[in-house]
């Protein structure tokens, strides 16, 4: 059996042609401590003020109208409830 003695041609890459490493590159990079991958937390950072999930029964037409206002409707409901309670001196 004859071995293939042809030299393989390798493409030389000039290190000066490497892309510049930006801050965005390092933000996406994996971090290792020795050989151990340090995992970052998933999702967005935790808020200092957490909210509590509640079950609230609403009339269907009221809920439809709230949802029709678009994204962020739950935040707007929270803000409206807070404003109402502040006006009444309850908060």
N, C-alpha and C positions, 0 to 999 in steps of 0.2 A: 504494500500500500504506500502510495507516495503522499507526502505531506504538501500542503499548499505553502510554498515558500515566498509567495508574493508579499511584499510589505504592504500593510494597509495604510492608506493615506489618511492622515489625521489633519483636521482643520485646526490651524493655530489661531488662538483668540488673544488679541492684544488686551492686556489688563487695563490699558488706558481707555478702551472702548466700553468698559463696564458702566452701567447706568449709575447716576449719583444716588446715594442712599439718603432719602428724605426722612423727615419726622414721621410722615404717614407710613412709610415702610416699617419703621421700628414699632409703631403703634400696633400694626397687624402681625408683627413677628411673634413666634412662639418663644417663650422664655424657659431656659433650662437651668437647673442648679445641679452641677455635675452632669450625670446622665439622666436625671429625673425631670420630666416635663412639669412645669409649674402651670397649673390650669387657672385660667382667669374665670371669674364669675360670669354666668350667662345672663343675658338680658341687660336691661339698664340698671344703673345704680339704685339702691334702695332709698326711698324718700325718708326724710327725718320725721315727717308727719304721715303716718300710715292711715289708710281709710279702712272702714269696717264694712264688709258685705252684709247687706240686710235683704230680707224678702219683704216686698211691699206690694200690696194689691191695689192696682189702679184701674179706673174705668178704661175700657178698650179705646174709646175715642180720645181720651186724654193721652194715653200712651202713644197712640198713632200720631197725634199732633206733636208730641215731644220728639219722637223719633224722626218726624218729617223735617225737623229743624237741622238735621244733618249730624255729622260727626261731632262728638263732644257734648251731646245732649245731656248725658248724665252729669257732667261737670256743671252745665248750666242749671240743672235741677238743684244740685248741691248749693250753688251760689244763690239761687232764688230762695231756697229754704233758709239759708244763713241770713240773707238780707231781711226776710220776713221776721225771723226771730230777733234780730238786732233791733228792728223798728219797734217790736213789742217789748223790748227790754228783757228778753229771756236769755240773751247771750251777753 
